Amino acid sequence: MAQSRIKWRQQDYLQLGKAVKEFNRKIERLEALEDKTYLPSKINYQDTKENITTRSELKRILNSLRRFKREGAEDIYETQAGEKITNWERKELAIQSRIASSRLKNELKALNRPLDNGFSRVQMGSQRNREIEAKLNKIKKIENLKGYEFDRLRSQLKNWGSSDYEMKKAIVYRDNYMRELQKYSHLDNYDALMKQLKNLSNPIKFYEFMSRNELTVDLTYQSDQFYTQEAFNSFVEELGINIEIDSVIEDNE
C-alpha cells in the first residue's frame, strides 16, 4: 500500500516543536561543559518540519529526538576507526542503516525479478544492482570509516534511512516529469493526459502509473524526446488514456 503525504494537524506542530525544543535544550546544557565536540548539532524546527513528507517519518523523527532525553544518551562512543559520537547517534545510525539496507535489498530483489518478457532488469542491462551492492557494502563498513568518509556516510544515512525516502524521490520525479511534459502543451490530447496525471496527486502512485511501461517511466529518455503528434498519441495510448480520433486523422492527412 502506497504511503500518502502527511496532512499536518495542530497536534503534530506542537509535538514536533516540543521534541525539537527539548533536544536543543539538552544540547545547550551539554555544550556548556568541556570536550563536547562530538555532540550532534542542534535541530532547526522549520527545516525539520519541511523535510517530513509522511506521517510515518514524523513518528520516526519524534521517537529519535525523544530517545536523546534518555540518561546516558549523551555518553561518548568511539567507533573502531576512532570516530567519537554519542551513544544516541550510534543507535540512530544503526536504525537508519537497517532501514536503508532493507529498502535496498528489496529493490535488488525487484531488479532480479523476471518481467513479462522473461528477463529481469539486470539481465536487460540495468546497472542499478551494482550501485545498490556498493551502497550495502559501504553501510556495513561504517565502523571502519573515518574523517570525511565517515561524515559523508553519516550524512547519507540520514537520507537513505528516512522512512519517507521513497516519497521524497517520488515527489521530485513527479515534479520533473510534469515539467518535462509541458513541451507538448500545444499538441492534441495534452489536456486529456494532464487530466489523468493530475488525478494522481500521490507522487508514489504517479510513479507506479508511469512504471507500467519501460519507456514511459524513464525520465531521462523522455527529456531527450520531442514527439510528433503521432508519436505523442502513441505515448498517451501506452498509458491507457483514450485519445481523440480527430487528432489521429489530421496527423495522417
N, C-alpha and C positions, 0 to 999 in steps of 0.2 A: 504493500500500500504506500503510495507516494506521500511524502510529507507535504504539509501546507505551510504557507508563510504565516508568521505569527501575527495575531491581531492583539495589539497591546491593550492591557487593561490598567486601570489606575493602581490596582494592587501590584501589578508587575513593576511599574515605575518605583513604587515605594520599596518593594523587596530588593530590587537591584540597587537603588540608592542607598539603602541601609547597609547592604552587604559591602558595597564599594567603600562607604564611609568607615565602617569598622575595620576593613582590610587596611586602608590607608592610615588609620589611626594607630594600628599596631606597628606598621612600618615606621611611622614617625617616632614612636616611643623607642623602637629598636635602633633607629638611626642616631639617636642621642647618645648611644653607647659607642665604645671604640671598636674598631676592627669588624665592621658590619658591611663590608663592601660586597659580600656575597648575597645580600638580601635582594629579593625581587623588587622591581620598580613599582612605584605607586600606580594605581589604576585611574584612568580618566573615565568618568561616568558616561559622558556623551559619546566618546569613541567606542566604548564597550557596548553601549546600547545600540548604536548604529551598525555594529558588526554582527549583531544577533538577528538571524533571519527565521528561526523556527522556535517553537516552544520547547522542544527537547534541548536545544542549545542554551536557552535561557536557564533551564533547570540545571544543566551541566555547569554553567558558569556560576550560578548561585551556590551549588554544592562545593565547587572548587574554592571559591572565596571564603565560604564558611569553614572549610577544613583548616584554613590558616589560623583560625581562632584557637585551635586546639593547643593544649600545653605541649611544648616541645617541637611544634611545627617549625619554629624558627631556628632550631638547633642545626649546627653545621653538619654537612655530609660531604665527604670527599670521594670523587669518582676514582676509578682505577688509574686514570691518566693524571689525577691530581687536581681536577677542577673542583672548586668549592661552591656548593649551593646549599640551600636549606633542605631539611627533611621534607618539608611541604612540596618544594619544587621537584625533588626526586620522585615523590609519589605521583605528582601531577604528570610528569614526563612519562612515567610508567603507564598511566591511564591513557594518555594521548597516544603512546606507542601501540598499545593494544587496539585502540580504536582504528588507528591508521593501518596497522598490519592486517586487521580483519577485513577492512574495506578493500585493501589492495589484493588480498588473496581471493576475495570474491570476484573482483574484476578479472583476475588472472584466470579463474575458472571459466568465466563467461567468454573470454577471448579464445579459450581452447575448446569451447563447446561447438559441435558441428552445426552449421547453418542449413537452410533448406537445400542448398546445392551439395551438401555432404562434406564441405570443407569448413574448417574453423577460420577465424580471422587471422590467427597466427600462420596457418598454412597458406593463406591468401596474401601474406606479405606484411602483416601488421608488425611494427617494431615496438608497440606499446608494451608487450610482455617483457622485453629486455629492460625497459625503463622501470617497470614495476619490480622486477627481480633486483635491480640495482638499489632501488629505494628500500626494499625489505632488508637487504644485506646491510645497508647503511644504518638503518634503525637499530639492528641488532648490535652494532658496534659503538653505540653512543657512549658507553662507559670508557671506551678506549680513545675517544677523540679529545682534543684539547685546543685551546685558543680559538682561532677563527672558525675552524671546522666544527668545534663543539657549539659555539654560539650560533652558527648558521643552522645546524640541525635542530637545536633547541627552538629557534625561531620558526623553522619549517614545521615542526611538530605542532605548534600552536595552530597552524593552518590545517595540516593533514589530519590532526587528531580532534578537530571540532566535529560535533555531531551533525552540523548543518553544512558540511563540506560539499556534498552533492548539490544542495540547494544553491549555495553560493556560485558554484560552477554553472549551474543551470540558468541562474539569473543573468550572468554575463553572456552566456551562449544565446539566450532568447533575445536580449537587448541587441547584440551584434547582428543576429540573423535578421531581425525585423528591420534594422537599419540598412542591411545589405539589400533587402528586397525592395527598398524604396526606389531603386533604379528602374524598376518595372512599373512604376505608378502610371505610366502613360499607356500601358497595354491593356487590352480587354482581359477580363477575368481576374484582374488585380484586386478589385473590390471584393469579389467572391472569396479569393484567397485570404485577404485581410480579415474578412468577417469570421472565417473559420479559425484563423490563428489567434485573433483577439479573444475568442471564446476560451482559448486555452490559457487562462490567466495564471495557472500554476506552472511555473517555469519547468519543473520536473516532468509534468505531463506534456508540456510543449516539446521537450527533448525526446520523450518516448514516442510522441507522434511523428516527429521528423526521423526517428531512428528506424521506421518501418522500411526504409529504402537506403541502401548503402551510399547512393549519390546525394540524396536529399539531406542526409544527416551531416555530410562533410561540409562544414562552413568554409574551409579553405578552398575547396573545389568550387563552391558557389560564388565565392568572392572573385574568382577568375573567370566566371561565366558572364556572358552578355547575350541572353536568349533573344531569338527572334520571336515573333508572335506564335508561330507554330511550335517552337521548342518550349516556350513558356506554357502553352496549352498542355503539352505533354507532361511538363513538370507538375502542373496543378492537378492533372488527372492521376499522376502517380501517387499523389497524396489523398486520393479518393474523393476529390471535390468535383462536382458536376460543373462542366463549363458551358458557356453559351455557344450554341451551334453556329450562330451567325459569324462569330469570330473565326471559326474554322473555315467556313465557306469563303469569307472575304480574303483570308490569308492564302487560299489556294487559287483564287481567281487570277 
